[in-house]
Amino acid sequence: MRTHAGSPLPDGLTDQWKRWERGRNRPDEFYRPLIAAALGTVVESLFPEERPRPPERNTEDLLLARSGMGTDELVERLRRSALDTATLDALAFTVEQFCCGYARRDPLDLLSETRRWLSRVAGLLERRTTFAEHRDLLDAAGQLTLLAGCLEYDAGRAGPAEATRRAALALGTEAGNPQVTGWAHEMRAWFALTGGRHREVIDAAHAGQDAAPGRSVAVQLHAQEAKAWARIGDRRNVHTALEQGRSLLDALPAPDRPDHHFVVDPQKYDFYAMDCHRLIGDDALAGLLATEVLRRSGPDGCAPSPMRAAEAEITLAVVAARRDDLDAALVHGTNALDGARRSAPSLRMVGTELATALEDRFPVDSRATDFRRVLDEVTAPV
């Protein structure tokens, strides 16, 4: 803590720490960021603010409550190019709802719906609009295009996903929207990471950090860079990139919609660090972080994100394999493959790392070699 403090800390800090551990009192706002920095995480991860869970309502009800119009009326207004403020706000909210459904909705259904709305917005962009209307439409098209590209890549459709990513980058550039351009670079980093092109990950991460400095997406870009350095085997740069992302995330306000796919919620930081520590052999810390990822509720108060949970299970499986516990490794590995919502390339990447660990540790046990076969089946393109 003294390392991260900008001024000398008082004596008796050890006794104070013990009181915190025993729960006699809680650290105040001065000490919380110092504790988080000392433990390599963010304040919100250790000291989350209690927020009321929003009532469960479907998109149609929420849209009606927010804008006074339902989806049918919104579509009709868009068809007639009736682009008043209420219509554009309703469109922005609809796009936001799609992005918030990424982790839980059926990916192919969401992709189909995203494409339909993207087609509507693209049609409006070809018509005469004011500058402000055109900018709002470009922003909506950019986010829908990003989402479509992610869903395509999740399904194993790498070629179409890259074309969609490039389209999103062009839309973000035309609109002057650093959020969209930053995420387009992040997608390039993600595609390269899962494709084993680690130096390209670092190049894409730096390009995205330059395009969207100080924004939420830059946190994820630092994380992707750290993951690449971990796979290269450069521990120093792993820790540097993780710390850059951690300090930036700690400085950002808590997001209003932490379930939004293109927002980095504070609980995701430990998920990033978990992957890196597993790869550089910090098994105790990786296992602790994986357990924490599984323990926490997701950003909306439900179960953890299925894809985060799967990678946490993979981490626990790798840690178990390294301590020669094949049974535990297979239990966690099977849990990782059982999820209905998955990103095939990401699961294939971390699953292959587990399969290699199993085959190295248990070369004559058929159960170890069977895992790779099952992994190939569940991550096949759809």
N, C-alpha and C positions, 0 to 999 in steps of 0.2 A: 504493500500500500504506500509506503514511504517513497518508493520509486516513482509512483504515478502522481504523487501529490505535488502541487506547485509551491507549497510552503511547508515548513517543518510541522510535523504532527506532534501532539502532546505526549508526554510520558504516560505509562500505564495502559498503552494500547493493547497489550496482550491480555490484560485482565478484562478490558472492555470487549475484546473479541470473544472471550469465554462467556461473558454475559449474553452476547448476541447468540452464540451457539446454544446456550441453555434456554433461549427464548424469553429471557427476562425483559428485554426491550428490543426494539428494532432500530437498525442504523438510520440516521436521519439523512436528509437529502445531500449533505456534504459527503458523508462516508459511502453512500450507495455506489456512486460511479467509481470510487477508488477500489471498493471491494470487487465490483464487476471486472474492472481492468486487471486487478491482481489475479483473479480466477480465470481470466481469458474469455469472458462472456459479456453480455450487455445487461444494463440495469433492468430492463423489462423482463429478462429471463429469470433473474433472481428475485426481483421485487415487482411482480406484475400488479398493475392497477386492477382493482375489481371493477368490471364493467358489466352492466346488466345484459343478459343474453337477449337478443332481439326475438320477438315472437316469430314463430314459424308461419310464414305466409308465402304463397307462390308469387311468381313474377307478375302475373296478371293483377292480383290484388294490390301488390306493392306499386305497380305502375298506375293503377287507378287512384290509389291514395295519394301518390306524389303529384301526378299531373292532371288528374280529373278525366283522363281518357284511357280506354282499354287498348289492347294491341290492334284490334280491328280498326278502331278509329285512327290510331297512329299510322297504320299502313295506308289507310284511305287518304289521310292528309299528305303522306309522302307521295302517293300516287298522283295527287293533284298539285304537288309542289307547293303546298301551303306551309311554308317554312317560317312560321312565327316562332317566338321565343319558347312557347309552351311545347311546340312540336319538336324543336331541337333539344330541349331539355329531356323530353320523353325518349327521344332517340338515344341520347347520351346515357340515360338510365338503363335502357334496354341493353345497350352494349355492355355496360358495367355488370349487369346481371349475367350475361353470357360469360364474361371473364371470371365472375365469382363462382360459376358452375363448373369450371374446368376440372377440379379435382374429384368431383363426385358424380357428375352426369355421365351418361353413356357417351363415350367419346365420338362415336360415329354419328349418333343422333345430334350431338352438339355441333359437330362439323357440318352436317347437312343444314342445320338451322342457321349457323354462322354464314355459310355461303349464300343462303337465300337473302339474308339481310345485307350482306356485302353487295349483292347484285342490285338491291334496291338503292343503296347509297351510291353505288357507281353510276347508276342511271341518273341520279340527281346531280352528280358532279358534271355531267355532260350538258346540263341545262343552265340557263342564265340565272345567276344568283348574286347576291351582294358579296362583298369581300368577306365580311364576318360569317355569313352563311357558308360560303365556300370553305373557309378555314375550319368551321365546326364539322362540316361533312368530311373534310380530309382527316381530321382527328378521329372521327368515328370509323372511317374506312381503314385508317392505319391500325387501330386497335383490333378491329375485326380481322384484318389480314394477319396480324401477329398471332392472334388466337388460332386462326385456320392453319397457319404454318406449324404451330406447336402440336395441334391435333393430328395433322398429317404425319409429322415426324414420330409422334407416339405410336401411330399405326404401322410404322416401318416404311413409310413412303418417302424416302429420303430425297429423291429427285424433285417431286412436286413441292415438298416442304422447302427446299432451297430456293426454288423459283418464287414461292410465296414470300419467303423471307426477304428476297431482293425487292419484291414489289412493296413490302412494308417499309423497307429502307428508303425507297424512292418517294413514297407517300410522306414519310416523316420529314425527309429533306425538303420536299415541296412545301409542306406546311410550316417548316421551321419549328418542328416539335421535337425537342431533344429526348423526351420520354420515349417516343416511338422509335427514333433512330437508335437510341441507347439499347432498347430491347432487341432491335434487329441485329445489332452487333452481339448482344448476349446470346441470341439464338445461334449465330455463327460459332460462338465459343462453345456452346452446348453441343452442336452438331460435331464440331471438331473433337471435343473431349470424348464423346461416345464412339467416334471413329478412330481414336488412337492417335490423332494428329496434335500432339501436345504443344508444339511450338506455335502452331496456328491458333490454339486456344489463347495463348499469351498475347499474340498480336491482336486478336479480336477483342480481348479484354481491354487492352490499352486503347484501342480505337474507340470502344464504347465509353471508357472512362473520360476520354477527351471530348466525346460528343455530349455526354450528360454528366458533367462533374457535379458532385454534391447531391445527386439525386438517388432515390431508392434503388434504381437499377444499377448504379455504380457499386452498391454493396454486393449484389449478386455477381457482378463482373469481377470484383476482387475475389469472391469465393471461387468462381470458375478458374481464375488464375491460380489460386492456392491449390485447387484440385489437380491442375496440370503440373505444377511444381512437385506435388506429392508423387505423381506417377513418374515424373522424371527422376525423383529421388533427391531433390534439393530441399533439405529441411529448413535451411535458413530462409529461403524465399517463401516457403510455405508459411512460416510464422510471420514473416513480414506482410504478406498479402492478407492473411487472416486478421492481423492487428489493424491494418488499414481499413478493412471492411468493418471490423468491430467498432472502431472509433467513429467511423462515419455513421453507422447504424445507431449508435448511442446518441449521436447529435441530432438525429432526425425525430420529428414528432411521431407519436404513435399513429398508425394509419386508421382512418375511419372504417375502411373495409379490409381487414387483414386477410380475408379469404379471396381477395382479388388476385388473379394469377400474376398480374404485372405490378404487384406491390410486394415488397419484402417485409413480412411481419417479423417482429423481434424474436419470436420463438424459432424462427428458421435458422438463426445463426449457429446454434449448437448442432443442428443437422449438418450444416456445411463443415463445421470443425470435426464432427464425428468421422466423416469420410476421409478427411486428411489424416487424422491421427491413426485411423486403421491402416492406411497405406504406408505411413512412415514407421509403423511398428509400436506405437504407443497404445498397447492393447488395453491397459487398465483404464486409461482416459477414454479411449474409443468406446469401450463397453459401458462405461458410466454414462457417456453422452447418449448412446443408443438406448439405454434403459430409460433415460430421461425423456427422449423423444417419444417413446412408446407410452410412457406414463402420462404425459401431458394430454390434456384435451386439445383438440384442434382450435383454430382461430375463431370458429363459430360456436364453440362449446361442445361440439360433438367429438367423435373419435378422431385420432390423428389422421392427417392426410394419408390416404392409402399408399401413395407412392413414397412418402417419407417413412411410413411404417415398414414398408417392404425393405427399404435400404437399411433401416435400423435392424431389422431381423437378419439381413445379410451380414451386417457388422458383428452382431452377436454370434452368428454362425462361424465367421472367420476367427473370432477370438476363441471360440470353443475348439475349433480345429487346431489352432496353434497350441492349445494345451492338451491336445490328443484326446479330446472328448468327441468322438464321432457321433454318438447318439444325440448329444445336445446340438451339434452342428447341423445334423440333418433335420431335427425338429425346427430349428430356426430357419433353415434354408427352405424347408417345405412351406412354412408360414409365409415366407416372402413370395413364393410362387403362387400361392393360393388366392391372392387378391384379384378381384374382378376388374378394378380400375388400375391400369398399369401403363407405364411408358416403356414400350418394348426396347428401344435402344439403351435407355438408362438401366433398366433391369438386366439387360443382357451384359452390359459392361460390368456392373458390380457382381452379377451372378457368375460371370466368367472368372472374375477374380476369386470368388469362393470356390468354384469348381477346380481351379488350379491348385488352391490350397488343399482341398480335399484329396486330390490325386497325388500331390506331393507327399502328404502326410500318411495316406492310406492307399498305397499303390496296388495292393493285392485284394482290397475289399471292393466287391462289385457294387456295393451301395454308394461308394464314393464316385465311381465312374458313371453310375446311373443318373446322378444328379445333373450332369452336363446334358445328357440326352433329354431329360424332362425340361431343363432350361431352354434348350433349342426348340422344343415343341411349343412352350407357352410364349416365347418371344418371336415366333415366326410372324412375318408381315401379314396384315389382314387387308 
